[in-house]
């Protein structure tokens, strides 16, 4: 698995990655996080590529955790897996788990805590994050469950 920076050659895939008819309402648009990554150097937005597929299977954003949606109040020592979308055609193959683990590995050296949030209607996300050792610590600025990684992921 590779988390690949968006550039002029692969930018078209940002809009091609689609969460699915229902799941699209659980996440911000991919372009929203591309823009935030441009204006916040402490946030990375990446395409998710795997050898067995000839196009990106998803997108992921990770970096500094912020107190609110305006992204003006960073929380010291806290990183976040902010946005993960696996294209509907490639879901249920473990790519979301692998990408989340890779983002955590990239956050760990820089941040003491790793957080993640999910839409409460997204039951597969809850199960995945809990299986990785995340535990609920409250809610985020949208009122969605906010989880913190308490154990090293396996």
Secondary structure, DSSP 8 states (H G I E B T S, - for coil): -EEEE--TTTTHHHHH----TTGGGGS--HHHHHHHHHH-TTEEEEEEE-TTSSS--EEEEEEEEESSTT--SEEEEEEEEEEEEE-GGGTTSSHHHHHHHHHHHHHHTT-SEEEEEE-TT-HHHHHHHHHTTEEEEEE-TTS-EEEEE-S---
